[in-house]
């Protein structure tokens, strides 16, 4: 295959990979009422008035009271306007007794009148809000979260235009406990953290195990690094992804195997070998030897520019097991080793320094696109505890 065509094909594959990565990636206005009761029209028919003689003979007969302007007509009456500006807002943040936010809690608002009940869900920061709440008394919140006892607010009175911030929403564990399991060593805590991360899946399907949503997550032992790498490698969705990538590669003839079912099978094997060696060396062997953490630590706070810098730097800097920031020799080295080992099973035409360099570059760009997507998109679509290890505290 001509080198120009080969380079174009690999750029096409990079575009396809980036599209796949980004594709993984991640909220009635009442109408004013205006009722007006008009005065009877002047042309309306009135009962026959009594004669002048009858009026004179009946001095007790009282004439209708005139309006203040002595015009003798009744002014029209208008009902007060009910506008959006008169409505209020009720909001708050759901936390536990240790002031850790509780995302995903169900918040129900009961109003003073039947049919005014409303329900919402606390966001990733534990925050919730009910807008356009009509003034009144007797409002009450009921909050439910898995593993916690229900929390019920006292009755609230909402004035027109008021923003009511509900204070001290502190949920306790079921059974009234305020303390939780205490682990005797960081290794036990790290083991529990990995169990949490192994439940994280994008859309509840795609593994998202190598992301730590808890910024204080303890370092992984060498055993846990190998366990996590193996868990990702043998996951059915990972294996299915190898078949999908092989289909994409079949279309662009990368690697340069023949077409047909035999060539597709060879590309499946090459795709699986590429992924396994990258995860095994970049996620387990080198992190264990160099004492580095292979996970991406989600920032989630600060400006978008700060978060973008954090995501762009992740493929090149990492957290060491000592908690310090270090050059990411593990990830870069894993990409280089994986690209080098591909010479063992790629066809002869693809065993060149150009192909080697392209494979390293593509792996780096894929990882950069992945970290950006992780930081700005995938958290909202990731099921599971999202690494919030609120149920485990290390002893001092």
VEXDREN-2710 file (C-alpha; in Angstrom, 1 decimal):
% VEXDREN-2710
k/r/px/py/pz
1/UNK/0.0/0.0/0.0
2/UNK/1.3/3.5/-0.9
3/UNK/2.7/5.4/2.2
4/UNK/0.4/8.4/1.5
5/UNK/-2.7/6.1/1.3
6/UNK/-1.6/4.4/4.5
7/UNK/-1.2/7.7/6.4
8/UNK/-4.6/8.9/5.1
9/UNK/-6.1/5.6/6.3
10/UNK/-4.7/6.0/9.8
11/UNK/-5.9/9.6/10.0
12/UNK/-9.3/8.2/9.1
13/UNK/-9.1/5.6/11.9
14/UNK/-8.1/8.4/14.3
15/UNK/-11.1/10.4/13.3
16/UNK/-13.3/7.4/13.8
17/UNK/-11.8/6.6/17.3
18/UNK/-12.2/10.2/18.4
19/UNK/-15.9/10.2/17.2
20/UNK/-16.5/7.0/19.2
21/UNK/-14.9/8.5/22.3
22/UNK/-16.8/11.7/22.1
23/UNK/-20.0/9.9/21.4
24/UNK/-19.7/8.2/24.7
25/UNK/-19.4/11.5/26.2
26/UNK/-22.0/13.1/30.0
27/UNK/-32.3/20.6/32.3
28/UNK/-44.2/25.9/32.5
29/UNK/-44.2/29.0/32.8
30/UNK/-47.5/29.9/34.5
31/UNK/-49.6/32.4/32.7
32/UNK/-50.8/35.6/34.3
33/UNK/-54.4/35.6/35.2
34/UNK/-56.3/38.7/34.6
35/UNK/-60.1/38.6/35.3
36/UNK/-62.1/41.7/35.1
37/UNK/-65.8/42.2/36.0
38/UNK/-67.1/44.9/33.7
39/UNK/-69.9/47.3/34.7
40/UNK/-73.3/46.7/33.1
41/UNK/-73.4/48.4/29.7
42/UNK/-75.3/51.6/29.4
43/UNK/-77.6/50.1/26.9
44/UNK/-78.8/47.3/29.2
45/UNK/-82.5/47.2/29.9
46/UNK/-83.5/48.2/33.4
47/UNK/-86.8/47.5/35.2
48/UNK/-89.5/50.1/34.7
49/UNK/-88.7/53.1/37.1
50/UNK/-91.4/54.2/39.4
51/UNK/-93.2/57.4/38.4
52/UNK/-92.4/60.8/39.9
53/UNK/-95.7/60.7/41.8
54/UNK/-94.8/57.4/43.3
55/UNK/-91.5/58.7/44.3
56/UNK/-93.0/61.7/46.0
57/UNK/-95.6/59.5/47.8
58/UNK/-92.9/57.2/49.0
59/UNK/-90.1/59.3/50.6
60/UNK/-88.7/56.1/52.2
61/UNK/-87.5/54.9/48.8
62/UNK/-83.7/55.2/48.7
63/UNK/-81.9/56.1/45.5
64/UNK/-78.8/54.0/44.6
65/UNK/-75.6/55.5/46.1
66/UNK/-73.6/57.3/43.6
67/UNK/-69.9/56.6/42.9
68/UNK/-67.3/58.9/44.5
69/UNK/-67.2/60.9/41.3
70/UNK/-71.0/61.5/41.6
71/UNK/-71.5/60.1/38.2
72/UNK/-74.0/57.7/39.4
73/UNK/-72.3/54.7/37.8
74/UNK/-70.5/51.9/39.5
75/UNK/-66.8/51.5/38.6
76/UNK/-65.6/48.3/37.2
77/UNK/-63.8/45.9/39.6
78/UNK/-60.6/44.1/38.7
79/UNK/-59.2/41.0/40.3
80/UNK/-55.6/41.2/41.4
81/UNK/-53.0/40.0/39.0
82/UNK/-51.2/36.7/39.8
83/UNK/-47.7/37.0/38.2
84/UNK/-44.6/35.0/38.0
85/UNK/-42.8/37.7/40.1
86/UNK/-45.0/36.7/43.1
87/UNK/-43.8/33.1/43.0
88/UNK/-40.8/32.0/45.1
89/UNK/-38.1/29.3/45.1
90/UNK/-37.2/26.6/47.5
91/UNK/-33.7/25.0/47.3
92/UNK/-31.0/23.4/49.3
93/UNK/-28.1/20.9/49.4
94/UNK/-28.4/17.3/50.6
95/UNK/-25.5/16.2/52.8
96/UNK/-24.8/13.6/55.5
97/UNK/-23.8/14.3/59.1
98/UNK/-20.2/14.6/58.0
99/UNK/-21.1/17.3/55.4
100/UNK/-20.4/15.0/52.4
101/UNK/-22.9/15.7/49.6
102/UNK/-25.3/13.0/48.6
103/UNK/-25.9/13.1/44.9
104/UNK/-29.0/11.5/43.4
105/UNK/-31.3/11.9/46.4
106/UNK/-35.0/12.1/45.7
107/UNK/-36.6/15.3/47.0
108/UNK/-40.4/15.7/47.2
109/UNK/-42.1/19.0/48.0
110/UNK/-45.6/18.8/49.5
111/UNK/-47.7/22.0/49.2
112/UNK/-50.6/23.4/51.1
113/UNK/-53.2/22.5/48.4
114/UNK/-54.0/19.1/46.9
115/UNK/-52.2/18.4/43.6
116/UNK/-49.3/20.8/44.4
117/UNK/-46.8/18.0/45.1
118/UNK/-43.6/18.1/43.1
119/UNK/-40.5/15.9/42.9
120/UNK/-36.9/16.4/41.8
121/UNK/-33.5/14.8/42.1
122/UNK/-30.4/16.3/43.7
123/UNK/-27.6/16.8/41.2
124/UNK/-24.0/15.6/41.5
125/UNK/-23.3/18.3/44.0
126/UNK/-26.3/17.3/46.1
127/UNK/-28.1/20.5/45.1
128/UNK/-31.9/20.7/44.3
129/UNK/-34.3/23.6/43.5
130/UNK/-38.0/24.0/43.1
131/UNK/-38.8/27.2/41.1
132/UNK/-42.2/29.0/40.6
133/UNK/-43.6/28.0/44.0
134/UNK/-46.7/29.9/44.8
135/UNK/-46.7/31.8/48.2
136/UNK/-48.3/30.0/51.0
137/UNK/-47.8/28.1/54.3
138/UNK/-47.4/24.4/55.1
139/UNK/-44.7/23.5/52.5
140/UNK/-42.7/20.5/53.6
141/UNK/-39.8/18.6/52.1
142/UNK/-39.2/14.8/52.2
143/UNK/-35.8/13.5/51.1
144/UNK/-34.9/9.9/50.4
145/UNK/-31.5/8.4/49.5
146/UNK/-30.4/4.8/49.4
147/UNK/-28.7/3.7/52.7
148/UNK/-30.1/6.7/54.6
149/UNK/-33.1/7.3/56.8
150/UNK/-35.7/9.6/55.3
151/UNK/-35.3/13.3/56.1
152/UNK/-38.4/15.5/56.6
153/UNK/-38.3/19.3/57.0
154/UNK/-40.4/21.3/59.3
155/UNK/-43.3/23.2/57.8
156/UNK/-42.3/26.3/55.8
157/UNK/-44.0/29.5/54.9
158/UNK/-43.1/31.1/51.5
159/UNK/-43.7/34.8/50.9
160/UNK/-44.1/36.3/47.4
161/UNK/-40.8/36.4/45.6
162/UNK/-38.9/34.7/48.5
163/UNK/-36.0/32.4/47.9
164/UNK/-36.0/29.9/50.7
165/UNK/-32.7/28.1/51.2
166/UNK/-33.4/25.1/53.4
167/UNK/-30.6/24.8/56.0
168/UNK/-29.1/21.8/57.8
169/UNK/-30.2/19.0/55.5
170/UNK/-28.1/16.3/57.1
171/UNK/-29.2/12.7/56.5
172/UNK/-28.2/9.9/58.8
173/UNK/-27.5/6.3/57.9
174/UNK/-30.4/3.8/58.3
175/UNK/-30.6/2.7/61.9
176/UNK/-29.7/6.2/63.2
177/UNK/-25.9/5.6/62.9
178/UNK/-23.7/8.6/62.4
179/UNK/-20.4/6.7/62.1
180/UNK/-19.5/4.1/59.5
181/UNK/-17.0/1.2/59.1
182/UNK/-13.5/2.2/60.0
183/UNK/-10.7/0.4/58.2
184/UNK/-7.4/-0.3/59.9
185/UNK/-5.1/0.4/56.9
186/UNK/-5.0/2.3/53.7
187/UNK/-4.8/-1.0/51.8
188/UNK/-8.2/-2.0/53.0
189/UNK/-9.6/1.4/52.1
190/UNK/-8.0/1.1/48.6
191/UNK/-9.6/-2.3/48.2
192/UNK/-13.0/-0.9/48.9
193/UNK/-12.3/2.0/46.5
194/UNK/-11.6/-0.4/43.7
195/UNK/-14.8/-2.3/44.4
196/UNK/-16.6/1.0/44.0
197/UNK/-14.8/1.8/40.7
198/UNK/-15.6/-1.6/39.3
199/UNK/-19.3/-0.7/39.5
200/UNK/-18.9/2.5/37.3
201/UNK/-20.3/2.0/33.8
202/UNK/-21.2/4.6/31.2
203/UNK/-24.9/4.3/30.4
204/UNK/-24.8/1.3/32.8
205/UNK/-22.9/-0.7/30.2
206/UNK/-19.4/0.5/29.2
207/UNK/-16.7/0.0/31.8
208/UNK/-15.4/3.2/33.4
209/UNK/-13.2/1.6/36.0
210/UNK/-10.0/3.7/35.6
211/UNK/-11.6/7.0/36.8
212/UNK/-11.4/8.1/40.5
213/UNK/-14.2/10.5/41.4
214/UNK/-12.9/10.8/45.0
215/UNK/-9.9/13.2/45.0
216/UNK/-8.7/11.7/48.3
217/UNK/-8.8/8.1/47.0
218/UNK/-5.9/6.1/48.5
219/UNK/-3.1/4.7/46.3
220/UNK/-3.5/1.3/44.8
221/UNK/-1.3/-1.6/45.8
222/UNK/0.5/-3.5/43.1
223/UNK/-2.0/-6.4/43.5
224/UNK/-4.9/-4.0/43.0
225/UNK/-3.3/-2.5/39.9
226/UNK/-3.0/-5.9/38.3
227/UNK/-6.6/-6.8/39.4
228/UNK/-8.1/-3.7/37.9
229/UNK/-6.2/-4.2/34.6
230/UNK/-7.4/-7.8/34.3
231/UNK/-10.9/-6.8/35.2
232/UNK/-11.0/-4.3/32.4
233/UNK/-9.3/-6.6/29.9
234/UNK/-11.8/-9.6/30.3
235/UNK/-14.9/-7.5/30.6
236/UNK/-17.4/-8.6/27.9
237/UNK/-17.9/-5.0/26.6
238/UNK/-14.1/-4.7/26.2
239/UNK/-14.0/-7.9/24.2
240/UNK/-17.0/-6.7/22.1
241/UNK/-15.2/-3.4/21.5
242/UNK/-12.3/-5.4/19.9
243/UNK/-14.7/-6.8/17.4
244/UNK/-16.1/-3.4/16.6
245/UNK/-12.7/-1.8/16.1
246/UNK/-11.7/-4.7/13.9
247/UNK/-14.7/-3.9/11.7
248/UNK/-13.6/-0.3/11.4
249/UNK/-10.0/-1.4/10.6
250/UNK/-11.4/-3.9/8.0
251/UNK/-12.9/-0.9/6.2
252/UNK/-9.6/1.1/6.1
253/UNK/-7.3/-2.0/5.6
254/UNK/-5.4/-1.5/8.9
255/UNK/-3.3/-3.5/9.6
256/UNK/-2.6/-4.6/6.1
257/UNK/-4.2/-8.1/6.4
258/UNK/-6.2/-9.5/3.5
259/UNK/-9.9/-8.9/3.3
260/UNK/-12.6/-11.4/4.0
261/UNK/-13.4/-13.4/7.2
262/UNK/-9.8/-14.5/7.7
263/UNK/-8.5/-11.0/7.5
264/UNK/-11.3/-9.8/9.9
265/UNK/-10.3/-12.5/12.4
266/UNK/-6.7/-11.4/12.2
267/UNK/-7.7/-7.8/12.8
268/UNK/-9.9/-8.9/15.8
269/UNK/-6.8/-10.6/17.3
270/UNK/-4.6/-7.6/16.6
271/UNK/-7.1/-5.2/18.2
272/UNK/-7.5/-7.4/21.3
273/UNK/-3.7/-7.7/21.6
274/UNK/-3.2/-3.9/21.2
275/UNK/-5.7/-3.2/23.9
276/UNK/-4.5/-5.9/26.3
277/UNK/-0.8/-5.0/26.1
278/UNK/-1.6/-1.3/26.5
279/UNK/-3.7/-1.9/29.6
280/UNK/-1.4/-4.6/31.0
281/UNK/1.8/-2.5/30.7
282/UNK/0.4/1.0/31.1
283/UNK/-2.1/0.1/33.8
284/UNK/-0.4/-2.6/35.8
285/UNK/3.3/-3.5/35.1
286/UNK/4.8/0.0/34.9
287/UNK/2.6/1.6/37.6
288/UNK/3.6/-1.2/40.0
289/UNK/7.3/-0.8/39.2
290/UNK/7.3/3.0/39.2
291/UNK/4.8/3.4/42.1
292/UNK/2.4/5.5/40.0
293/UNK/-1.4/5.6/40.0
294/UNK/-2.8/4.6/36.5
295/UNK/-6.3/6.2/37.2
296/UNK/-7.6/9.5/35.9
297/UNK/-8.6/11.7/38.9
298/UNK/-11.7/13.7/38.0
299/UNK/-11.4/17.4/39.0
300/UNK/-15.0/18.5/38.6
301/UNK/-14.5/21.9/40.2
302/UNK/-13.0/25.2/39.3
303/UNK/-13.2/27.1/36.0
304/UNK/-13.6/25.3/32.7
305/UNK/-10.2/26.4/31.7
306/UNK/-8.7/24.9/34.8
307/UNK/-10.5/21.6/34.2
308/UNK/-9.4/21.6/30.6
309/UNK/-5.8/22.0/31.6
310/UNK/-6.2/19.2/34.1
311/UNK/-7.6/16.9/31.4
312/UNK/-5.0/17.8/28.8
313/UNK/-2.1/17.2/31.2
314/UNK/-3.4/13.8/32.5
315/UNK/-1.8/11.6/29.7
316/UNK/1.6/13.2/30.6
317/UNK/1.5/13.8/34.4
318/UNK/0.0/11.5/37.0
319/UNK/-0.3/11.0/40.8
320/UNK/2.5/8.9/42.4
321/UNK/1.7/6.5/45.2
322/UNK/3.3/9.1/47.5
323/UNK/0.5/11.6/46.5
324/UNK/2.8/13.9/44.5
325/UNK/2.5/14.8/40.8
326/UNK/5.0/13.1/38.6
327/UNK/5.7/12.7/34.9
328/UNK/3.4/9.9/33.6
329/UNK/6.1/7.4/32.6
330/UNK/3.6/4.6/33.0
331/UNK/1.0/5.7/30.4
332/UNK/3.6/6.9/27.9
333/UNK/5.7/3.8/28.4
334/UNK/2.7/1.6/28.0
335/UNK/1.8/3.1/24.7
336/UNK/5.4/2.7/23.4
337/UNK/5.7/-0.9/24.6
338/UNK/2.3/-1.8/23.1
339/UNK/3.2/-0.2/19.7
340/UNK/6.5/-2.1/19.8
341/UNK/5.0/-5.4/20.5
342/UNK/2.6/-5.0/17.6
343/UNK/5.5/-5.9/15.3
344/UNK/5.2/-9.5/16.6
345/UNK/1.8/-10.0/15.0
346/UNK/1.3/-7.2/12.4
347/UNK/1.9/-8.1/8.8
348/UNK/5.4/-7.3/7.3
349/UNK/4.2/-4.1/5.6
350/UNK/3.2/-2.6/8.9
351/UNK/6.5/-3.3/10.7
352/UNK/8.1/0.1/10.1
353/UNK/9.2/3.0/12.2
354/UNK/6.5/5.1/10.6
355/UNK/3.8/2.8/11.6
356/UNK/5.3/2.5/15.1
357/UNK/5.3/6.3/15.5
358/UNK/1.8/6.6/14.1
359/UNK/0.5/4.0/16.6
360/UNK/2.1/5.8/19.6
361/UNK/0.7/9.2/18.4
362/UNK/-2.8/7.7/17.8
363/UNK/-2.8/6.1/21.3
364/UNK/-1.8/9.5/22.9
365/UNK/-4.4/11.4/21.0
366/UNK/-7.1/8.8/21.9
367/UNK/-6.1/9.1/25.6
368/UNK/-6.3/12.9/25.5
369/UNK/-9.7/12.8/23.9
370/UNK/-10.8/10.3/26.5
371/UNK/-9.6/12.4/29.5
372/UNK/-11.4/15.5/28.1
373/UNK/-14.6/13.5/27.7
374/UNK/-14.2/12.1/31.2
375/UNK/-13.9/15.6/32.7
376/UNK/-16.8/17.2/30.9
377/UNK/-19.2/14.6/29.8
378/UNK/-19.1/11.0/31.1
379/UNK/-19.6/11.6/34.8
380/UNK/-23.3/12.5/34.3
381/UNK/-23.8/9.3/32.3
382/UNK/-21.8/7.0/34.7
383/UNK/-23.9/4.7/36.9
384/UNK/-22.7/3.4/40.2
385/UNK/-21.4/5.2/43.3
386/UNK/-19.0/7.3/41.1
387/UNK/-16.1/6.7/43.5
388/UNK/-17.6/8.7/46.4
389/UNK/-16.3/6.6/49.2
390/UNK/-18.5/8.0/51.9
391/UNK/-19.0/4.6/53.5
392/UNK/-15.4/4.1/54.3
393/UNK/-13.1/6.2/56.4
394/UNK/-9.5/5.4/57.3
395/UNK/-8.4/5.5/60.9
396/UNK/-5.8/8.0/62.0
END
